[in-house]
Amino acid sequence: MTLAPELLDKLSQIVGANKLLMDADDHVQYGRDWTRVETPAPAAVVLPGSIEQVQALVQVANAEGLAIVPSVSVAARWRRAVS
């Protein structure tokens, strides 16, 4: 799926251009399904830094009919598992 430039602009305005990752390598890294069941193909990787940014992203995704797939790093999952 390719996102329209106008939508990418909206996302960038919410999180900043440096937190909207459009590089194919970033999509592979952040879009990886560690279960290996699916082969994800994200249209964009967005890295919000606040609750307000998450809320704004959810509103945009809802208005555009887009799915949001949250991702947690392996390190974060491990810390939570042993905390």
One Martini backbone bead per residue (centre of mass of N, CA, C, O) as a GRO file, in nm:
protein
   83
    1MET     BB    1   0.098   0.036   0.021
    2THR     BB    2   0.024   0.373  -0.061
    3LEU     BB    3   0.068   0.688   0.052
    4ALA     BB    4  -0.035   0.987   0.052
    5PRO     BB    5   0.118   1.286   0.075
    6GLU     BB    6  -0.096   1.417   0.263
    7LEU     BB    7  -0.077   1.197   0.483
    8LEU     BB    8   0.223   1.223   0.542
    9ASP     BB    9   0.201   1.513   0.637
   10LYS     BB   10   0.022   1.462   0.879
   11LEU     BB   11   0.214   1.271   1.026
   12SER     BB   12   0.455   1.468   1.038
   13GLN     BB   13   0.307   1.689   1.205
   14ILE     BB   14   0.277   1.511   1.458
   15VAL     BB   15   0.596   1.377   1.486
   16GLY     BB   16   0.781   1.436   1.267
   17ALA     BB   17   1.004   1.365   1.020
   18ASN     BB   18   1.201   1.177   1.206
   19LYS     BB   19   0.923   0.982   1.283
   20LEU     BB   20   0.899   0.916   0.967
   21LEU     BB   21   0.929   0.605   0.816
   22MET     BB   22   1.023   0.521   0.456
   23ASP     BB   23   1.227   0.308   0.466
   24ALA     BB   24   1.269  -0.016   0.385
   25ASP     BB   25   1.448  -0.099   0.626
   26ASP     BB   26   1.254   0.005   0.844
   27HIS     BB   27   1.016  -0.175   0.765
   28VAL     BB   28   1.156  -0.438   0.830
   29GLN     BB   29   1.235  -0.385   1.123
   30TYR     BB   30   0.949  -0.273   1.240
   31GLY     BB   31   0.764  -0.500   1.072
   32ARG     BB   32   0.837  -0.737   1.226
   33ASP     BB   33   0.741  -1.076   1.274
   34TRP     BB   34   0.836  -1.281   1.533
   35THR     BB   35   0.651  -1.533   1.451
   36ARG     BB   36   0.654  -1.577   1.124
   37VAL     BB   37   0.356  -1.580   1.002
   38GLU     BB   38   0.403  -1.301   0.880
   39THR     BB   39   0.440  -1.050   0.607
   40PRO     BB   40   0.507  -0.749   0.650
   41ALA     BB   41   0.381  -0.417   0.496
   42PRO     BB   42   0.446  -0.123   0.562
   43ALA     BB   43   0.372   0.210   0.472
   44ALA     BB   44   0.458   0.299   0.769
   45VAL     BB   45   0.665   0.450   1.024
   46VAL     BB   46   0.561   0.549   1.353
   47LEU     BB   47   0.709   0.763   1.626
   48PRO     BB   48   0.576   0.828   1.899
   49GLY     BB   49   0.619   1.055   2.210
   50SER     BB   50   0.304   1.066   2.286
   51ILE     BB   51  -0.019   1.060   2.368
   52GLU     BB   52  -0.110   1.283   2.173
   53GLN     BB   53   0.007   1.150   1.920
   54VAL     BB   54  -0.152   0.892   1.933
   55GLN     BB   55  -0.431   1.022   1.919
   56ALA     BB   56  -0.387   1.161   1.643
   57LEU     BB   57  -0.324   0.901   1.483
   58VAL     BB   58  -0.594   0.760   1.535
   59GLN     BB   59  -0.770   0.973   1.401
   60VAL     BB   60  -0.646   0.951   1.120
   61ALA     BB   61  -0.686   0.649   1.076
   62ASN     BB   62  -0.991   0.654   1.105
   63ALA     BB   63  -1.049   0.860   0.873
   64GLU     BB   64  -0.876   0.666   0.656
   65GLY     BB   65  -0.891   0.349   0.717
   66LEU     BB   66  -0.652   0.261   0.908
   67ALA     BB   67  -0.412   0.058   1.030
   68ILE     BB   68  -0.281  -0.029   1.352
   69VAL     BB   69   0.050  -0.151   1.449
   70PRO     BB   70   0.189  -0.235   1.719
   71SER     BB   71   0.523  -0.197   1.866
   72VAL     BB   72   0.768  -0.401   2.035
   73SER     BB   73   1.046  -0.451   2.166
   74VAL     BB   74   1.233  -0.703   2.275
   75ALA     BB   75   1.355  -0.561   2.521
   76ALA     BB   76   1.085  -0.468   2.644
   77ARG     BB   77   0.964  -0.746   2.681
   78TRP     BB   78   1.186  -0.859   2.863
   79ARG     BB   79   1.169  -0.659   3.095
   80ARG     BB   80   0.872  -0.726   3.162
   81ALA     BB   81   0.917  -1.034   3.217
   82VAL     BB   82   1.148  -0.970   3.461
   83SER     BB   83   1.002  -0.748   3.656
   0.00000   0.00000   0.00000
